[in-house]
Amino acid sequence: MEEAQPFDALSGQIAQLENLDGQLIERMRHEALTTSVPWKAEYGEFQSGGWWTTSLMNATGEAADVRIEDCTARPTDALRHMPATAGLLAELGLNYMWVRLARLEANAFLWEHRDYDELDQVERHRLHIPLHTNSSAFLVTGGTQVHMDGGWIWRLTPTYAHGVCNLLGPDRIHLIADVYADDAYTRIAGRAKEPTAANRLPTASETDLAERLAAARRLADLGYVGAAEQLLLRLFYSFALPEGTAYDLIASLHAALGDSEASTRWTAAKAKLLALAT
């Protein structure tokens, strides 16, 4: 792979903020793995399957309520059984909008997308604390692959197009906190560091894309249309692509197959997932 982007080019999208005590992280990891919680599949249009969340702080206090919205967050029953996690959240003193555990299974993907477009237009930020991860689980943003190491608070700016995958497993479990900007957040954000495991993805040539599109067409011709679509969606994790390229390729595949309805549907999906003006 090519070298990582310079920090000043990447830091607006993702950064490491603060190192956490290893024993605390281990207690939080144990809580995440052993506490009985209602894992829910939500945002199905954004994922391949294998993405599950449960809420620790939200508007209703119900852990099964996982579709985020602007609110004054309050603890759920799940958090009451996770004292180490609750202690850290209280210690950070942030103005929480929503706090979740997110679990990504092996061979699972969150497709290229943007977040926050449906929420109020106020300053908010997304923090990740990896609790259980592996080297084949990584985020892609700005054409750069980043493995989010454990032991840190990370900041992700989800208004940039991004996606996440876990190729080999075991499950990747992160605590994700959406927070409103305030002095407590500014204090933590002032400690931003360059990601320690970031690699620039190679740029796809026209030949690369043509070969992948041809492979997808062969799958579709055999009746494996869903597999053809996923082959193209996964290009986002292998190459630094212009925004929305995978969705454009799928739309062109369906157009070539003579399915104008599917082509239009994928063009609309691109606009929705990437929060593009229509």
Accessible surface in RSA format (square Angstrom, percent):
REM  Atomic radii and reference values for relative SASA: ProtOr
REM  Chains: A
REM  Algorithm: Lee & Richards
REM  Probe-radius: 1.40
REM  Slices: 20
REM RES _ NUM      All-atoms   Total-Side   Main-Chain    Non-polar    All polar
REM                ABS   REL    ABS   REL    ABS   REL    ABS   REL    ABS   REL
RES MET A   1   146.23  75.7  64.12  42.4  82.11 195.5  68.92  58.6  77.32 102.4
RES GLU A   2    91.70  52.6  81.19  61.4  10.51  25.0  42.82  82.8  48.88  39.9
RES GLU A   3   155.70  89.4 140.23 106.1  15.47  36.8  61.09 118.2  94.61  77.2
RES ALA A   4    39.18  36.0  18.49  28.5  20.69  47.1  18.49  26.0  20.69  54.8
RES GLN A   5    29.30  16.4  23.46  17.1   5.84  13.9  12.78  27.2  16.52  12.5
RES PRO A   6    90.21  65.7  79.13  72.1  11.08  40.3  90.16  74.4   0.05   0.3
RES PHE A   7    64.82  32.4  59.01  36.6   5.81  15.1  59.33  36.0   5.49  15.7
RES ASP A   8   125.66  88.0  94.58  94.1  31.08  73.5  46.85 110.3  78.80  78.6
RES ALA A   9    50.87  46.8  27.90  43.0  22.97  52.3  37.67  53.1  13.19  35.0
RES LEU A  10     1.81   1.0   1.81   1.3   0.00   0.0   1.81   1.3   0.00   0.0
RES SER A  11    25.60  21.6  25.21  33.6   0.39   0.9   6.53  13.9  19.07  26.7
RES GLY A  12    38.83  47.9   0.00   N/A  38.83  47.9  31.91  87.6   6.92  15.5
RES GLN A  13    19.94  11.1  19.94  14.6   0.00   0.0   0.98   2.1  18.96  14.4
RES ILE A  14     0.00   0.0   0.00   0.0   0.00   0.0   0.00   0.0   0.00   0.0
RES ALA A  15     0.00   0.0   0.00   0.0   0.00   0.0   0.00   0.0   0.00   0.0
RES GLN A  16     0.71   0.4   0.71   0.5   0.00   0.0   0.07   0.2   0.64   0.5
RES LEU A  17     0.66   0.4   0.00   0.0   0.66   1.7   0.00   0.0   0.66   1.8
RES GLU A  18    37.63  21.6  34.89  26.4   2.73   6.5  13.68  26.5  23.95  19.6
RES ASN A  19    92.90  64.1  71.88  69.5  21.02  50.6  21.78  52.4  71.12  68.7
RES LEU A  20    16.93   9.4   7.66   5.5   9.28  23.3  11.04   7.8   5.89  15.8
RES ASP A  21    87.15  61.0  70.91  70.6  16.24  38.4  37.31  87.8  49.83  49.7
RES GLY A  22    52.29  64.5   0.00   N/A  52.29  64.5  36.73 100.8  15.56  34.8
RES GLN A  23   134.52  75.2 129.21  94.4   5.31  12.7  40.00  85.1  94.52  71.7
RES LEU A  24    25.36  14.1  25.36  18.1   0.00   0.0  25.36  17.8   0.00   0.0
RES ILE A  25    18.94  10.8  18.94  14.1   0.00   0.0  18.94  13.6   0.00   0.0
RES GLU A  26    83.61  48.0  82.83  62.7   0.78   1.9  48.10  93.0  35.51  29.0
RES ARG A  27   124.42  52.2 120.13  61.2   4.29  10.2  62.43  85.3  61.99  37.6
RES MET A  28     0.03   0.0   0.03   0.0   0.00   0.0   0.03   0.0   0.00   0.0
RES ARG A  29    68.15  28.6  68.15  34.7   0.00   0.0  15.44  21.1  52.70  31.9
RES HIS A  30   106.71  58.3 105.99  73.7   0.73   1.9  62.69  64.6  44.02  51.2
RES GLU A  31    18.15  10.4  17.31  13.1   0.85   2.0  13.29  25.7   4.86   4.0
RES ALA A  32     5.56   5.1   0.53   0.8   5.03  11.4   0.80   1.1   4.76  12.6
RES LEU A  33    80.67  44.9  47.66  34.1  33.02  83.0  49.81  35.0  30.87  83.1
RES THR A  34    84.86  60.4  52.44  53.2  32.42  77.3  50.26  67.5  34.60  52.3
RES THR A  35    25.37  18.0  10.97  11.1  14.40  34.3  12.70  17.1  12.67  19.2
RES SER A  36   112.65  95.2  82.12 109.6  30.53  70.3  52.12 111.0  60.53  84.8
RES VAL A  37    20.39  13.4   0.90   0.8  19.49  47.0   3.71   3.2  16.68  45.2
RES PRO A  38    55.94  40.8  43.67  39.8  12.27  44.6  55.52  45.8   0.42   2.6
RES TRP A  39    58.67  23.5  39.43  19.1  19.24  45.2  23.92  12.8  34.75  56.4
RES LYS A  40    86.76  42.3  85.06  52.2   1.70   4.1  31.65  28.5  55.12  58.7
RES ALA A  41    64.95  59.7  37.11  57.3  27.85  63.3  37.67  53.0  27.29  72.3
RES GLU A  42    52.55  30.2  49.25  37.3   3.30   7.9   3.85   7.5  48.70  39.8
RES TYR A  43    33.23  15.5  33.10  18.8   0.14   0.4  32.22  24.2   1.02   1.3
RES GLY A  44    50.90  62.8   0.00   N/A  50.90  62.8  32.89  90.2  18.01  40.3
RES GLU A  45    75.88  43.6  51.47  38.9  24.41  58.1  45.71  88.4  30.16  24.6
RES PHE A  46    26.36  13.2  26.29  16.3   0.07   0.2  26.36  16.0   0.00   0.0
RES GLN A  47    19.30  10.8   7.09   5.2  12.21  29.1   2.60   5.5  16.69  12.7
RES SER A  48    34.76  29.4   4.42   5.9  30.34  69.9   7.19  15.3  27.57  38.6
RES GLY A  49    38.46  47.4   0.00   N/A  38.46  47.4  32.40  88.9   6.06  13.6
RES GLY A  50    13.26  16.4   0.00   N/A  13.26  16.4   3.96  10.9   9.30  20.8
RES TRP A  51    18.19   7.3  17.61   8.5   0.57   1.3  13.43   7.2   4.76   7.7
RES TRP A  52    76.55  30.7  76.55  37.1   0.00   0.0  76.55  40.8   0.00   0.0
RES THR A  53     3.44   2.4   3.44   3.5   0.00   0.0   1.29   1.7   2.15   3.2
RES THR A  54     0.00   0.0   0.00   0.0   0.00   0.0   0.00   0.0   0.00   0.0
RES SER A  55     0.00   0.0   0.00   0.0   0.00   0.0   0.00   0.0   0.00   0.0
RES LEU A  56     0.00   0.0   0.00   0.0   0.00   0.0   0.00   0.0   0.00   0.0
RES MET A  57    23.22  12.0  23.22  15.4   0.00   0.0  20.93  17.8   2.29   3.0
RES ASN A  58     0.00   0.0   0.00   0.0   0.00   0.0   0.00   0.0   0.00   0.0
RES ALA A  59    30.22  27.8  13.00  20.1  17.22  39.2  13.86  19.5  16.36  43.3
RES THR A  60    60.13  42.8  50.92  51.6   9.20  21.9  53.59  72.0   6.54   9.9
RES GLY A  61     9.33  11.5   0.00   N/A   9.33  11.5   3.07   8.4   6.27  14.0
RES GLU A  62   106.86  61.4 106.07  80.2   0.79   1.9  31.52  61.0  75.34  61.5
RES ALA A  63    10.41   9.6   5.93   9.2   4.48  10.2   5.93   8.4   4.48  11.9
RES ALA A  64    44.81  41.2  34.66  53.5  10.15  23.1  34.99  49.3   9.82  26.0
RES ASP A  65    43.05  30.2  35.19  35.0   7.87  18.6  19.16  45.1  23.90  23.8
RES VAL A  66     5.79   3.8   3.27   3.0   2.52   6.1   3.27   2.8   2.52   6.8
RES ARG A  67   113.21  47.5 109.42  55.8   3.78   9.0  58.58  80.1  54.63  33.1
RES ILE A  68    14.36   8.2   7.75   5.8   6.61  15.9   7.75   5.6   6.61  17.9
RES GLU A  69    87.50  50.2  87.50  66.2   0.00   0.0  23.57  45.6  63.93  52.2
RES ASP A  70    36.39  25.5  17.80  17.7  18.59  44.0  16.11  37.9  20.27  20.2
RES CYS A  71    25.72  19.5   7.86   8.8  17.85  42.0  23.53  59.6   2.19   2.4
RES THR A  72   125.39  89.2 107.97 109.5  17.42  41.5  72.88  97.9  52.50  79.4
RES ALA A  73    15.07  13.9   0.02   0.0  15.05  34.2   0.02   0.0  15.05  39.9
RES ARG A  74   122.44  51.4 121.71  62.0   0.73   1.7  46.07  63.0  76.37  46.3
RES PRO A  75    55.08  40.1  54.97  50.1   0.11   0.4  54.97  45.4   0.11   0.7
RES THR A  76     0.00   0.0   0.00   0.0   0.00   0.0   0.00   0.0   0.00   0.0
RES ASP A  77    87.96  61.6  87.38  87.0   0.57   1.4  27.50  64.7  60.46  60.3
RES ALA A  78     5.55   5.1   1.06   1.6   4.50  10.2   4.70   6.6   0.85   2.3
RES LEU A  79     9.83   5.5   9.16   6.6   0.67   1.7   9.16   6.4   0.67   1.8
RES ARG A  80   147.62  62.0 112.56  57.4  35.06  83.5  63.85  87.3  83.77  50.8
RES HIS A  81   128.50  70.2 110.29  76.7  18.22  46.6  69.37  71.5  59.14  68.8
RES MET A  82     0.04   0.0   0.04   0.0   0.00   0.0   0.04   0.0   0.00   0.0
RES PRO A  83    99.44  72.5  85.48  77.9  13.97  50.8  91.22  75.3   8.22  51.1
RES ALA A  84    15.53  14.3   4.49   6.9  11.04  25.1  14.28  20.1   1.25   3.3
RES THR A  85     0.01   0.0   0.01   0.0   0.00   0.0   0.01   0.0   0.00   0.0
RES ALA A  86    32.79  30.2  28.08  43.3   4.72  10.7  28.77  40.5   4.02  10.7
RES GLY A  87    38.62  47.6   0.00   N/A  38.62  47.6  33.65  92.3   4.97  11.1
RES LEU A  88     5.96   3.3   3.61   2.6   2.36   5.9   4.44   3.1   1.52   4.1
RES LEU A  89     5.41   3.0   4.99   3.6   0.43   1.1   5.09   3.6   0.32   0.9
RES ALA A  90    79.11  72.7  51.54  79.5  27.57  62.7  63.55  89.5  15.56  41.2
RES GLU A  91   139.30  80.0 108.08  81.8  31.22  74.3  46.18  89.3  93.12  76.0
RES LEU A  92    14.79   8.2  12.68   9.1   2.11   5.3  14.34  10.1   0.45   1.2
RES GLY A  93    47.06  58.0   0.00   N/A  47.06  58.0  30.03  82.4  17.03  38.1
RES LEU A  94    13.67   7.6   0.33   0.2  13.34  33.5   0.68   0.5  12.99  35.0
RES ASN A  95    71.75  49.5  64.22  62.1   7.53  18.1  16.33  39.3  55.42  53.6
RES TYR A  96    19.66   9.2  13.67   7.8   5.99  15.6  13.67  10.3   5.99   7.4
RES MET A  97     0.00   0.0   0.00   0.0   0.00   0.0   0.00   0.0   0.00   0.0
RES TRP A  98     0.43   0.2   0.32   0.2   0.11   0.3   0.32   0.2   0.11   0.2
RES VAL A  99     0.00   0.0   0.00   0.0   0.00   0.0   0.00   0.0   0.00   0.0
RES ARG A 100    11.34   4.8  11.34   5.8   0.00   0.0   0.00   0.0  11.34   6.9
RES LEU A 101     0.56   0.3   0.56   0.4   0.00   0.0   0.56   0.4   0.00   0.0
RES ALA A 102     0.08   0.1   0.00   0.0   0.08   0.2   0.00   0.0   0.08   0.2
RES ARG A 103    43.78  18.4  43.78  22.3   0.00   0.0   9.81  13.4  33.97  20.6
RES LEU A 104     0.19   0.1   0.16   0.1   0.02   0.1   0.16   0.1   0.02   0.1
RES GLU A 105    59.48  34.1  59.48  45.0   0.00   0.0  12.65  24.5  46.83  38.2
RES ALA A 106    47.39  43.6  32.90  50.8  14.50  33.0  32.90  46.3  14.50  38.4
RES ASN A 107    89.48  61.7  78.61  76.0  10.87  26.2  21.66  52.1  67.82  65.6
RES ALA A 108     1.39   1.3   1.39   2.1   0.00   0.0   1.39   2.0   0.00   0.0
RES PHE A 109     3.71   1.9   3.67   2.3   0.04   0.1   3.67   2.2   0.04   0.1
RES LEU A 110    12.96   7.2  12.96   9.3   0.00   0.0  12.96   9.1   0.00   0.0
RES TRP A 111    13.63   5.5  13.62   6.6   0.01   0.0   6.11   3.3   7.51  12.2
RES GLU A 112     8.25   4.7   6.64   5.0   1.61   3.8   2.23   4.3   6.02   4.9
RES HIS A 113     9.29   5.1   9.29   6.5   0.00   0.0   0.78   0.8   8.52   9.9
RES ARG A 114    59.43  25.0  51.81  26.4   7.62  18.1  13.32  18.2  46.11  27.9
RES ASP A 115    26.71  18.7  22.39  22.3   4.32  10.2   5.63  13.3  21.07  21.0
RES TYR A 116    14.05   6.6  11.16   6.4   2.88   7.5  11.25   8.5   2.79   3.4
RES ASP A 117    96.14  67.3  76.96  76.6  19.18  45.3  17.98  42.3  78.16  78.0
RES GLU A 118   117.49  67.5  78.69  59.5  38.80  92.4  68.62 132.7  48.87  39.9
RES LEU A 119    14.81   8.3   5.15   3.7   9.66  24.3   8.58   6.0   6.23  16.8
RES ASP A 120    87.50  61.3  80.32  79.9   7.18  17.0  19.21  45.2  68.30  68.1
RES GLN A 121   156.74  87.6 120.38  88.0  36.36  86.6  69.64 148.2  87.11  66.1
RES VAL A 122    79.50  52.3  61.22  55.4  18.28  44.0  70.55  61.3   8.94  24.3
RES GLU A 123   112.68  64.7  92.33  69.9  20.34  48.4  43.21  83.6  69.47  56.7
RES ARG A 124    19.94   8.4   7.64   3.9  12.30  29.3   1.68   2.3  18.26  11.1
RES HIS A 125    35.46  19.4  33.74  23.4   1.73   4.4  29.14  30.0   6.32   7.4
RES ARG A 126    15.06   6.3  15.06   7.7   0.00   0.0   0.27   0.4  14.79   9.0
RES LEU A 127     3.71   2.1   3.39   2.4   0.33   0.8   3.44   2.4   0.28   0.8
RES HIS A 128     7.10   3.9   7.10   4.9   0.00   0.0   5.81   6.0   1.29   1.5
RES ILE A 129     4.20   2.4   4.20   3.1   0.00   0.0   4.20   3.0   0.00   0.0
RES PRO A 130     0.95   0.7   0.04   0.0   0.91   3.3   0.23   0.2   0.72   4.5
RES LEU A 131     7.73   4.3   0.12   0.1   7.60  19.1   2.16   1.5   5.56  15.0
RES HIS A 132    43.35  23.7  40.15  27.9   3.20   8.2  28.16  29.0  15.19  17.7
RES THR A 133    39.93  28.4  17.18  17.4  22.74  54.2  15.85  21.3  24.07  36.4
RES ASN A 134    23.58  16.3  14.41  13.9   9.17  22.1  22.49  54.1   1.09   1.1
RES SER A 135   101.77  86.0  79.42 106.0  22.35  51.5  44.13  94.0  57.65  80.8
RES SER A 136    14.86  12.6   9.43  12.6   5.43  12.5  14.62  31.1   0.25   0.3
RES ALA A 137     1.80   1.7   0.14   0.2   1.65   3.8   0.14   0.2   1.65   4.4
RES PHE A 138    15.86   7.9  13.68   8.5   2.18   5.7  15.86   9.6   0.00   0.0
RES LEU A 139     0.76   0.4   0.17   0.1   0.59   1.5   0.17   0.1   0.59   1.6
RES VAL A 140     0.91   0.6   0.91   0.8   0.00   0.0   0.91   0.8   0.00   0.0
RES THR A 141     0.10   0.1   0.10   0.1   0.00   0.0   0.00   0.0   0.10   0.1
RES GLY A 142    32.65  40.3   0.00   N/A  32.65  40.3  25.97  71.3   6.68  15.0
RES GLY A 143    14.12  17.4   0.00   N/A  14.12  17.4   6.58  18.1   7.54  16.9
RES THR A 144     0.00   0.0   0.00   0.0   0.00   0.0   0.00   0.0   0.00   0.0
RES GLN A 145    30.80  17.2  30.36  22.2   0.44   1.1   1.17   2.5  29.64  22.5
RES VAL A 146     0.00   0.0   0.00   0.0   0.00   0.0   0.00   0.0   0.00   0.0
RES HIS A 147    32.47  17.7  31.40  21.8   1.07   2.7  20.67  21.3  11.81  13.7
RES MET A 148     4.83   2.5   2.85   1.9   1.99   4.7   2.72   2.3   2.11   2.8
RES ASP A 149    41.20  28.9  40.50  40.3   0.70   1.7  13.72  32.3  27.48  27.4
RES GLY A 150    38.82  47.9   0.00   N/A  38.82  47.9  18.36  50.4  20.46  45.8
RES GLY A 151    14.86  18.3   0.00   N/A  14.86  18.3  13.68  37.5   1.18   2.6
RES TRP A 152    44.95  18.0  44.95  21.8   0.00   0.0  29.00  15.5  15.95  25.9
RES ILE A 153     0.36   0.2   0.36   0.3   0.00   0.0   0.36   0.3   0.00   0.0
RES TRP A 154     0.00   0.0   0.00   0.0   0.00   0.0   0.00   0.0   0.00   0.0
RES ARG A 155    29.65  12.4  29.65  15.1   0.00   0.0   4.26   5.8  25.39  15.4
RES LEU A 156     3.98   2.2   3.48   2.5   0.50   1.3   3.48   2.4   0.50   1.4
RES THR A 157    33.15  23.6  31.07  31.5   2.08   5.0  28.41  38.2   4.74   7.2
RES PRO A 158     1.93   1.4   1.93   1.8   0.00   0.0   1.93   1.6   0.00   0.0
RES THR A 159    68.30  48.6  60.14  61.0   8.16  19.4  47.33  63.6  20.96  31.7
RES TYR A 160    98.52  46.0  97.75  55.6   0.77   2.0  57.17  43.0  41.35  51.0
RES ALA A 161    15.13  13.9   9.16  14.1   5.96  13.6   9.16  12.9   5.96  15.8
RES HIS A 162     4.72   2.6   4.72   3.3   0.00   0.0   1.32   1.4   3.40   4.0
RES GLY A 163     0.00   0.0   0.00   N/A   0.00   0.0   0.00   0.0   0.00   0.0
RES VAL A 164     6.70   4.4   6.70   6.1   0.00   0.0   6.70   5.8   0.00   0.0
RES CYS A 165     0.00   0.0   0.00   0.0   0.00   0.0   0.00   0.0   0.00   0.0
RES ASN A 166     0.00   0.0   0.00   0.0   0.00   0.0   0.00   0.0   0.00   0.0
RES LEU A 167    72.34  40.3  63.27  45.3   9.07  22.8  63.86  44.9   8.47  22.8
RES LEU A 168   148.04  82.4 121.48  86.9  26.55  66.7 124.03  87.1  24.01  64.6
RES GLY A 169    14.90  18.4   0.00   N/A  14.90  18.4   2.97   8.2  11.93  26.7
RES PRO A 170    80.66  58.8  68.36  62.3  12.30  44.7  79.57  65.7   1.09   6.8
RES ASP A 171    41.69  29.2  39.67  39.5   2.03   4.8   8.85  20.8  32.84  32.8
RES ARG A 172     5.13   2.2   5.13   2.6   0.00   0.0   0.00   0.0   5.13   3.1
RES ILE A 173     3.69   2.1   3.69   2.7   0.00   0.0   3.69   2.7   0.00   0.0
RES HIS A 174     0.54   0.3   0.54   0.4   0.00   0.0   0.01   0.0   0.53   0.6
RES LEU A 175     1.09   0.6   1.09   0.8   0.00   0.0   1.09   0.8   0.00   0.0
RES ILE A 176     3.44   2.0   3.42   2.6   0.02   0.0   3.42   2.5   0.02   0.0
RES ALA A 177     3.68   3.4   3.68   5.7   0.00   0.0   3.68   5.2   0.00   0.0
RES ASP A 178     0.00   0.0   0.00   0.0   0.00   0.0   0.00   0.0   0.00   0.0
RES VAL A 179     0.00   0.0   0.00   0.0   0.00   0.0   0.00   0.0   0.00   0.0
RES TYR A 180    36.62  17.1  36.62  20.8   0.00   0.0  32.42  24.4   4.20   5.2
RES ALA A 181    37.38  34.4  15.24  23.5  22.14  50.4  15.38  21.7  22.00  58.3
RES ASP A 182    50.34  35.3  35.92  35.8  14.42  34.1  37.91  89.2  12.44  12.4
RES ASP A 183   126.46  88.6 119.60 119.0   6.86  16.2  37.50  88.3  88.96  88.7
RES ALA A 184    13.72  12.6  10.29  15.9   3.43   7.8  10.62  15.0   3.10   8.2
RES TYR A 185    11.94   5.6  11.94   6.8   0.00   0.0   9.38   7.1   2.56   3.2
RES THR A 186    90.00  64.0  85.49  86.7   4.51  10.8  65.51  88.0  24.49  37.0
RES ARG A 187   124.49  52.3 110.07  56.1  14.43  34.3  63.38  86.6  61.11  37.0
RES ILE A 188     2.38   1.4   2.38   1.8   0.00   0.0   2.38   1.7   0.00   0.0
RES ALA A 189    21.79  20.0  14.50  22.4   7.29  16.6  14.71  20.7   7.08  18.8
RES GLY A 190    69.25  85.4   0.00   N/A  69.25  85.4  35.59  97.7  33.66  75.4
RES ARG A 191   105.32  44.2  95.80  48.8   9.52  22.7  47.35  64.7  57.97  35.1
RES ALA A 192    38.66  35.5  17.45  26.9  21.21  48.2  17.45  24.6  21.21  56.2
RES LYS A 193   107.92  52.6 103.88  63.7   4.04   9.6  56.40  50.8  51.52  54.9
RES GLU A 194    89.07  51.1  79.22  59.9   9.85  23.4  20.04  38.8  69.03  56.4
RES PRO A 195     8.19   6.0   0.13   0.1   8.06  29.3   0.13   0.1   8.06  50.1
RES THR A 196    96.60  68.7  57.57  58.4  39.03  93.0  65.02  87.3  31.58  47.7
RES ALA A 197    32.53  29.9  25.57  39.5   6.96  15.8  31.22  44.0   1.31   3.5
RES ALA A 198    14.00  12.9   2.81   4.3  11.19  25.5   2.81   4.0  11.19  29.6
RES ASN A 199    61.87  42.7  61.87  59.8   0.00   0.0   1.25   3.0  60.61  58.6
RES ARG A 200    67.70  28.4  67.70  34.5   0.00   0.0   8.72  11.9  58.98  35.7
RES LEU A 201     0.59   0.3   0.37   0.3   0.23   0.6   0.37   0.3   0.23   0.6
RES PRO A 202    47.27  34.4  47.27  43.1   0.00   0.0  47.27  39.0   0.00   0.0
RES THR A 203    96.44  68.6  79.43  80.5  17.01  40.5  58.43  78.5  38.02  57.5
RES ALA A 204    16.22  14.9   0.67   1.0  15.55  35.4   0.67   0.9  15.55  41.2
RES SER A 205    54.37  45.9  44.30  59.1  10.07  23.2  49.30 105.0   5.07   7.1
RES GLU A 206   157.82  90.6 147.19 111.4  10.63  25.3  62.93 121.7  94.89  77.5
RES THR A 207    85.85  61.1  80.89  82.0   4.95  11.8  48.72  65.4  37.13  56.1
RES ASP A 208    36.32  25.4  36.32  36.2   0.00   0.0   0.00   0.0  36.32  36.2
RES LEU A 209    36.09  20.1  35.75  25.6   0.34   0.9  36.01  25.3   0.08   0.2
RES ALA A 210    60.16  55.3  49.29  76.1  10.86  24.7  55.49  78.1   4.67  12.4
RES GLU A 211    96.88  55.6  90.04  68.1   6.85  16.3  38.51  74.5  58.37  47.7
RES ARG A 212    75.10  31.5  75.10  38.3   0.00   0.0  15.68  21.4  59.41  36.0
RES LEU A 213    51.53  28.7  51.53  36.9   0.00   0.0  51.53  36.2   0.00   0.0
RES ALA A 214    44.20  40.6  37.00  57.1   7.20  16.4  43.51  61.3   0.69   1.8
RES ALA A 215    23.73  21.8  21.92  33.8   1.81   4.1  22.22  31.3   1.51   4.0
RES ALA A 216     0.00   0.0   0.00   0.0   0.00   0.0   0.00   0.0   0.00   0.0
RES ARG A 217    89.39  37.5  89.39  45.6   0.00   0.0  27.97  38.2  61.42  37.2
RES ARG A 218   146.67  61.6 143.93  73.4   2.74   6.5  68.79  94.0  77.87  47.2
RES LEU A 219    50.90  28.3  50.77  36.3   0.13   0.3  50.77  35.7   0.13   0.3
RES ALA A 220     9.56   8.8   0.08   0.1   9.49  21.6   0.08   0.1   9.49  25.1
RES ASP A 221    92.70  64.9  56.38  56.1  36.32  85.9  30.58  72.0  62.13  62.0
RES LEU A 222   131.22  73.1 103.38  74.0  27.84  70.0 108.09  75.9  23.12  62.2
RES GLY A 223    57.25  70.6   0.00   N/A  57.25  70.6  30.76  84.4  26.49  59.3
RES TYR A 224   131.37  61.3 126.82  72.2   4.54  11.8  82.35  61.9  49.01  60.4
RES VAL A 225    56.41  37.1  54.72  49.5   1.70   4.1  54.72  47.5   1.70   4.6
RES GLY A 226    41.80  51.6   0.00   N/A  41.80  51.6  32.97  90.5   8.83  19.8
RES ALA A 227    50.49  46.4  35.31  54.5  15.18  34.5  41.82  58.9   8.67  23.0
RES ALA A 228     0.00   0.0   0.00   0.0   0.00   0.0   0.00   0.0   0.00   0.0
RES GLU A 229    26.93  15.5  26.93  20.4   0.00   0.0   1.61   3.1  25.31  20.7
RES GLN A 230    57.67  32.2  57.67  42.1   0.00   0.0  14.37  30.6  43.31  32.8
RES LEU A 231    52.01  29.0  42.23  30.2   9.78  24.6  47.88  33.6   4.12  11.1
RES LEU A 232     0.00   0.0   0.00   0.0   0.00   0.0   0.00   0.0   0.00   0.0
RES LEU A 233     9.02   5.0   7.12   5.1   1.89   4.8   7.12   5.0   1.89   5.1
RES ARG A 234    81.89  34.4  80.55  41.1   1.33   3.2  30.22  41.3  51.67  31.3
RES LEU A 235     6.30   3.5   5.52   3.9   0.78   2.0   6.08   4.3   0.22   0.6
RES PHE A 236    18.57   9.3  18.45  11.4   0.13   0.3  18.45  11.2   0.13   0.4
RES TYR A 237    12.25   5.7   6.15   3.5   6.10  15.9   6.15   4.6   6.10   7.5
RES SER A 238    55.85  47.2  45.25  60.4  10.60  24.4  19.63  41.8  36.22  50.7
RES PHE A 239    20.36  10.2  19.04  11.8   1.33   3.5  19.04  11.5   1.33   3.8
RES ALA A 240     9.66   8.9   4.23   6.5   5.43  12.4   5.16   7.3   4.50  11.9
RES LEU A 241    30.56  17.0   3.62   2.6  26.94  67.7   5.51   3.9  25.05  67.4
RES PRO A 242   102.21  74.5  88.51  80.7  13.69  49.8 100.51  83.0   1.70  10.5
RES GLU A 243    77.26  44.4  52.44  39.7  24.82  59.1  29.73  57.5  47.52  38.8
RES GLY A 244     0.08   0.1   0.00   N/A   0.08   0.1   0.00   0.0   0.08   0.2
RES THR A 245    17.12  12.2  15.28  15.5   1.83   4.4  10.89  14.6   6.23   9.4
RES ALA A 246     1.40   1.3   1.07   1.7   0.33   0.7   1.07   1.5   0.33   0.9
RES TYR A 247     1.52   0.7   0.93   0.5   0.59   1.5   1.20   0.9   0.31   0.4
RES ASP A 248    67.33  47.2  60.84  60.6   6.49  15.3  26.42  62.2  40.91  40.8
RES LEU A 249    23.38  13.0  23.00  16.5   0.38   1.0  23.38  16.4   0.00   0.0
RES ILE A 250     0.00   0.0   0.00   0.0   0.00   0.0   0.00   0.0   0.00   0.0
RES ALA A 251    11.46  10.5  11.22  17.3   0.24   0.5  11.41  16.1   0.05   0.1
RES SER A 252    49.65  42.0  40.14  53.6   9.51  21.9  44.61  95.0   5.04   7.1
RES LEU A 253     2.70   1.5   1.33   1.0   1.37   3.4   2.70   1.9   0.00   0.0
RES HIS A 254     6.57   3.6   6.57   4.6   0.00   0.0   5.37   5.5   1.20   1.4
RES ALA A 255    59.79  55.0  39.67  61.2  20.12  45.8  42.86  60.4  16.93  44.8
RES ALA A 256    65.85  60.5  32.32  49.9  33.54  76.3  44.76  63.0  21.09  55.9
RES LEU A 257    59.22  33.0  26.57  19.0  32.65  82.1  30.28  21.3  28.94  77.9
RES GLY A 258    66.89  82.5   0.00   N/A  66.89  82.5  34.75  95.4  32.15  72.0
RES ASP A 259    59.82  41.9  54.56  54.3   5.26  12.4  19.19  45.2  40.62  40.5
RES SER A 260    85.40  72.2  80.25 107.1   5.15  11.9  48.35 103.0  37.04  51.9
RES GLU A 261   110.50  63.4 101.70  76.9   8.80  21.0  71.89 139.1  38.61  31.5
RES ALA A 262     0.72   0.7   0.72   1.1   0.00   0.0   0.72   1.0   0.00   0.0
RES SER A 263    18.81  15.9  18.81  25.1   0.00   0.0   4.26   9.1  14.56  20.4
RES THR A 264    93.25  66.3  88.81  90.0   4.43  10.6  66.75  89.7  26.49  40.0
RES ARG A 265   118.73  49.9 111.30  56.7   7.43  17.7  63.44  86.7  55.29  33.5
RES TRP A 266    33.87  13.6  33.83  16.4   0.04   0.1  33.85  18.0   0.02   0.0
RES THR A 267    76.96  54.7  73.46  74.5   3.50   8.3  62.44  83.9  14.52  22.0
RES ALA A 268    59.08  54.3  48.64  75.1  10.44  23.7  55.59  78.3   3.49   9.3
RES ALA A 269    27.42  25.2  21.07  32.5   6.35  14.4  26.97  38.0   0.45   1.2
RES LYS A 270    41.56  20.3  41.56  25.5   0.00   0.0  12.02  10.8  29.54  31.5
RES ALA A 271    16.80  15.4  14.58  22.5   2.22   5.0  14.83  20.9   1.96   5.2
RES LYS A 272   135.03  65.9 113.25  69.5  21.77  51.8  83.35  75.0  51.68  55.0
RES LEU A 273     6.04   3.4   5.84   4.2   0.20   0.5   5.84   4.1   0.20   0.5
RES LEU A 274     0.00   0.0   0.00   0.0   0.00   0.0   0.00   0.0   0.00   0.0
RES ALA A 275    33.92  31.2   6.63  10.2  27.29  62.1  12.81  18.0  21.11  55.9
RES LEU A 276    66.24  36.9  53.29  38.1  12.95  32.6  55.59  39.0  10.65  28.7
RES ALA A 277   109.38 100.6  67.67 104.4  41.71  94.9  78.73 110.9  30.65  81.2
RES THR A 278   157.57 112.1  78.93  80.0  78.64 187.4  81.58 109.6  76.00 114.9
END  Absolute sums over single chains surface
CHAIN  1 A    12165.9       9513.9       2652.0       6739.1       5426.7
END  Absolute sums over all chains
TOTAL         12165.9       9513.9       2652.0       6739.1       5426.7
